[in-house]
Amino acid sequence: MKNPDKNGFYGEFGGAFIPEMLYPNVAELQDNYLAILHSDTFREEYRKLLRNYVGRPSPLYESPWLSARYGARIFLKREDLNHTGAHKINNAIGQILLARALGKQQIIAETGAGQHGVATATAAALMSMDCKVFMGEIDMARQAPNVERMQMLGAEVLPATSGSKTLKDATNEAIRYWINNPGSYYLIGSVVGPHPYPDLVTRLQAVISEEISTQLENNFGQAKPDYVIACIGGGSNAAGAYYHFIDDSEVQLIAVEAGGQGIASGKSAATSQLGRMGIIHGSKTLLMQDDYGQITEPYSISAGLDYPGIGPLHAHLIKTGRSQVYSITDEEALAAGMVLSTHEGILPALESAHALAVLEYTRFKPEDIVVINLSGRGDKDLQTYLQYHKNKHK
Ligand SMILES: *Cc1c(COP(=O)(O)O)cnc(C)c1O
């Protein structure tokens, strides 16, 4: 169940629904990605860069404060300590190596909040590759520091000026560019997009669950946790944190979506509850849409969870009951992030704070081993946290 079938389907979700002109580009990837990922050269180089450049393995930290408060052994998988401050770099480095193995010289990507753009620009700089990042004009204004960061890293940021001037317009521009420049490599940032991207990104992020398993075994004599909890935007940090445990039904998988201002408020990104089957970004999955099949704008206080779809693997895990899904509101995430900051000295990304907030809704046994994937650090969210704190104490 953790890998798709040969056409890229997880049950009824996934596949590659792409315009004919894109077919050669996608077929080239489909035909080659597994052989390259399994080659000794790739594996060695990927391992080496994860260790020496990204700083892996990331620590698995047992939090005394959370453990005491929630009555279980609670561990944080510290993806926030990676170079560039989140899990996204694991994927960017892996795909850059894949691009190079395919003989590509130029990287293209689209980004919403800019976090994937920064990870891609970082990896491209490392490999001295040309990098173009498409970004909605409105997002560029909202996320100006990330635009500057990408430029500092040598990437060219191209504004998408059509439609709503946000992520989906940037995606359209990137795909158009890819069709016209088949020599470029399209680097997707989550477990979304046409087959093979969801599987490719899952396998690259699977280093997270591989490490969790080894760290638990070496330090606590037990390779399996009882629970793995992760937030879901497109679903890459969750897919990576789950991967090695998916086929083991004793490990409970918990998926956390952004409820925004509440599921029924019209301002939410809780795709699995609000979404219906449709096609987004070349993949058949659950997505938020109106009665005419037009994608509706999602909302979350955390930019990384503000995505109208969900990766096909997660749609399948949720639909079959293998993972259990919760939605957490802006307010709950802000509170959970403040708590971790003041009691553990760890300022989490607002995305990761959604995963932490689920602890309020779950009941554990004292001996349970609970792993929360702390997907990123919260420096980027400082202003949002401080504003919340100020309003609360007015
Ligand atoms: C982008 C991002 C996410 C959401 O993306 P996934 O693909 O669902 O993991 C979560 N946390 C952080 C810190 C991010 O930057």
The ligand as a Tripos MOL2 file, in Angstrom:
@<TRIPOS>MOLECULE
LIG
   15    15     1     0     0
SMALL
NO_CHARGES

@<TRIPOS>ATOM
      1 C1          5.7900   23.1070    3.1050 C.3       1 LIG1
      2 C2          5.7160   22.7510    4.5300 C.ar      1 LIG1
      3 C3          4.7340   21.8590    5.0210 C.ar      1 LIG1
      4 C4          3.6530   21.2690    4.1570 C.3       1 LIG1
      5 O1          4.1020   20.4960    3.0850 O.3       1 LIG1
      6 P1          3.9650   18.9110    3.0830 P.3       1 LIG1
      7 O2          4.2930   18.5340    1.6840 O.co2     1 LIG1
      8 O3          2.5630   18.5760    3.4580 O.co2     1 LIG1
      9 O4          4.9300   18.3780    4.0660 O.co2     1 LIG1
     10 C5          4.7660   21.5220    6.3680 C.ar      1 LIG1
     11 N1          5.6740   22.0620    7.2100 N.ar      1 LIG1
     12 C6          6.6240   22.9210    6.7880 C.ar      1 LIG1
     13 C7          7.5900   23.4620    7.7640 C.3       1 LIG1
     14 C8          6.6710   23.3000    5.4370 C.ar      1 LIG1
     15 O5          7.6200   24.1470    5.0280 O.3       1 LIG1
@<TRIPOS>BOND
     1     1     2 1
     2     2     3 ar
     3     2    14 ar
     4     3     4 1
     5     3    10 ar
     6     4     5 1
     7     5     6 1
     8     6     7 2
     9     6     8 1
    10     6     9 1
    11    10    11 ar
    12    11    12 ar
    13    12    13 1
    14    12    14 ar
    15    14    15 1
@<TRIPOS>SUBSTRUCTURE
     1 LIG1         1 GROUP 0 **** ****
